[in-house]
Amino acid sequence: MSLSQSVEDYLKAIYVLETEGAGASTTNIAEMLNVSSASVTNMLKRLSGMNFIDHKSYKGATLTDAGRKIALEILRHHRLLELYLKEVMGYSWDEVHDEAEKLEHHISEQFEDKIAELLNHPTHDPHGDPIPTKDGVMPEMASLSVCDAEESTHYIIGRVRDQDPELLRYLEKTGVIPGVKLTILEKAPFEGPIKVLLEDKEKTLGYAIAKQIYLVDPS
């Protein structure tokens, strides 16, 4: 079945909102895709008619098995492309998201397979987001934000949100990238700054930035 780019974008957005806990409400989808609530309402009716989502008024959308399969395929394209652009073509990690958004709908399955083979079948993209397998299995995703982590506990940075290029440039300059060891030293109350140890250097992160950084327990 040939689907429009808009349909694929909606299914991908719903998947991301579902898995990150925000919920795929009309408002959240509209904000994520930068469209009007009326446009979202119309598309949700269409997707429901195509049996890609279950949708109830005021309760948001959830993907059916068919919708989830398509969303995972688009996410696989997107995240493989991000890694290819960075590792092979020399893009910086703050540039790859927008480029992958343009390309993800247009690559063939053969091209996808070639990229995966070239990159030695990776499990995560440059920002630490998991890459679904060709069979639709999603690797584990780092979901513990720095804001919710325990003090005096050792972690490894698992992923960072990738939609804000300016934030990515700042984090890279600061040394906050996936794979780096991080320890929470002190958390100020009332959403105040958080003092951390990055490898062996002390840094202070604002609360809003810390919310965009997710950790894994190395043990």
Residue pairs with C-beta under 8 A, 6 or more apart in sequence:
3 70
5 105
6 43
7 43
7 46
7 47
7 50
7 52
8 70
8 74
8 104
8 105
9 33
10 29
10 33
10 43
10 44
10 47
11 47
11 52
11 53
11 63
11 67
11 70
11 71
11 74
12 71
12 74
12 75
12 78
13 24
13 29
13 32
13 33
14 24
14 29
14 53
14 61
14 62
14 63
14 67
14 71
15 63
15 68
15 71
15 72
15 75
16 32
16 75
17 23
17 24
17 25
17 28
17 29
17 32
18 24
18 62
18 63
19 138
19 141
20 143
22 28
23 60
24 60
24 61
24 62
25 60
26 37
26 40
26 41
26 44
26 60
27 37
28 60
29 35
29 40
29 44
29 61
30 36
30 37
30 39
30 40
33 40
44 53
44 55
44 61
45 55
47 53
47 55
47 61
47 67
48 54
48 55
48 61
51 64
51 66
51 67
52 63
52 64
52 66
52 67
52 70
53 61
53 62
53 63
53 64
53 67
54 61
54 62
54 63
54 64
55 61
55 62
63 71
68 136
69 136
72 132
72 136
72 138
73 132
73 136
74 104
74 105
75 131
75 132
76 112
76 131
76 132
76 133
76 134
77 100
77 103
77 104
77 105
77 107
77 112
78 100
78 101
78 104
79 100
79 124
79 125
79 129
79 130
79 131
79 132
80 112
80 115
80 116
80 119
80 122
80 125
80 131
81 96
81 99
81 100
81 103
81 104
81 107
81 115
82 96
82 97
82 99
82 100
82 125
82 126
82 127
82 162
83 96
83 119
83 122
83 125
83 126
83 131
84 115
84 118
84 119
85 91
85 95
85 96
85 99
85 100
86 92
86 93
86 96
86 126
87 119
87 126
88 118
88 119
91 99
92 169
92 172
93 126
93 127
93 162
93 168
93 172
93 177
94 165
94 166
94 168
94 169
94 172
95 165
96 126
97 127
97 162
97 163
97 165
98 165
107 115
112 134
113 134
116 122
116 134
122 131
123 130
123 131
123 139
124 130
124 131
124 139
124 159
124 178
125 131
125 162
126 162
126 178
127 159
127 160
127 161
127 162
127 168
127 178
128 142
128 157
128 158
128 159
128 160
128 178
128 214
129 141
129 159
129 162
130 138
130 139
130 140
130 141
131 139
132 138
132 139
133 139
141 158
141 159
141 214
142 157
142 158
142 159
142 214
142 215
142 216
143 214
144 155
144 214
144 215
144 216
144 217
145 210
145 211
145 212
145 213
145 214
145 215
146 182
146 184
146 194
146 196
146 205
146 210
146 211
146 213
146 214
146 215
147 187
147 191
147 194
147 207
147 210
147 211
149 155
149 184
149 215
150 184
151 184
151 185
151 186
151 187
152 183
152 184
152 185
153 183
153 184
153 217
154 181
154 182
154 183
154 218
155 181
155 182
155 183
155 184
155 215
155 216
155 217
155 218
156 179
156 180
156 181
156 182
156 215
156 216
156 217
156 218
157 176
157 177
157 178
157 179
157 180
157 181
157 182
157 213
157 214
157 215
157 216
158 178
158 214
158 215
158 216
159 178
159 214
160 167
160 168
160 171
160 176
160 177
160 178
160 212
160 213
160 214
161 167
161 212
162 168
164 212
167 209
167 212
170 209
171 177
171 209
171 213
174 198
174 203
175 198
175 199
175 201
175 203
176 182
176 198
176 203
176 205
176 213
180 198
180 199
181 198
181 199
181 218
182 196
182 197
182 198
182 215
183 196
183 197
184 194
184 195
184 196
185 195
185 196
185 197
185 202
186 194
186 195
187 194
187 195
188 194
191 207
192 207
193 204
193 205
193 206
193 207
194 204
194 205
194 206
194 207
194 210
195 202
195 203
195 204
195 205
196 202
196 203
196 204
196 205
197 203
205 213
